Amino acid sequence: MTLTKIVTVKKLFHRNNHCLGIFFDKDWDLIREVKKIPEIKFSDTHKCWYIPDHQEALSKIIESLKGKVWADYSSLKSKNEIVATVDKSEKKIIQTQSVLSQNLIPMLQEYLTEYKPGFWLFEGVAGERYSASLQKILKQATKKAGVKKAVRLHMLRHSYATHLLESGTSTRYIQVLLGHESPKTTEIYAHVSRFALDKIQSPLDQIAFKKQIKEGEDE
């Protein structure tokens, strides 16, 4: 099969259960592939294939359809979030969630319209993951920005976590965004900066500030 075939994955409520439905035009080759997905069933009510929506549900769909069809997961996302899949040493797919900047949406829409990626958001000529050249793109960007220090892609992830931490984001949320299984990893990764510590206000100062406001209102 080529990646010209499209399926749409949507959330649905079926038989008192939250499920993920897979919708597509009738195609016997595609049906044979979809039937290989663990726990898959067909719903006459919704006219689609579906599986219970649990923690591994989306991973099972992605793993089964990877490289075979173009899957549209857009209905699973809110307007400012994107679901990303990370393949660690080709062993398993981990679902992570990240905040998508509103400023990037028009650029992404233009990119998708022009290049029409098959599976990966950024692909090489043969449809493989486009990762080897990202370091070159980053190098060009840092040179253009006048950054003298050697910068690597992982530093962007580290900086992202640090900015979230300094803006007051809970380490629990950062853990989810980075896809860490253990909070200990996040505590090491998103280090506490001096700037973040300086922003912390003593509870006594907060009480005093509230008292001043109340006294001002009573005058």
C-alpha positions, 0 to 999 in steps of 0.5 A: 500500500502507498500513503495515498490512503487516508484514515481519520482517528476520532474520539467517540462514545460507544456502549458506555465507553470512551473509544477511538474510532478509525474512519475511512472509505471502504477499502479491503486492503486497508481493512485487512491492516486495520483488523491487525490492531489489537482490540479492534472491533467494528461498530455498525452504529458509528460505521467505523472500526474502534478500540477502547480509549486507554493509555496505549490505544493511540500507540497501538493505532500508530504502530499498526498503521505506521508507513502504510497510510496517512492518518489524520489525528487532528480531531484529537488535539485542542487548538493549542496542543499537538500529540507527538510520537517519540520512537526510542531506539525503534523499540516503542512509541511513547505519547507526549504532549506539547504546547503548540505556539499560535504563531506557528499554526499558519506556517505549519498549515502552509507547510502541510499544504505545500509538502503533504508529508505522508507520516512524519511531520518532517520527512526526507525524500524517501519518506523517512524521518527528517532528523539528520539535517535538523542540526544543520538547520539549527546551526544556520539559525544560530549563526544568523542570530549571532550565537557564538556558542555551539548549540545542539538540538537537545539544548532546545528541549532543555531551554524549553523546560527551563523557560517553563520552570521560570515562568512558574509552570509546575514540574508535574506539567513539565514532566508530562510535556517532556514525556518523562516517566519519573518526576526525578528525571524532570527535576534533574532535567529542568534545573532550578535556576537562580532567576526562578529562585529570586522570583519566589516571594516569602509567604510573610511578604504576601500576607503583609502585601494583602494587609496593606491593600486592605488597610488602603481600602479601609481608609 
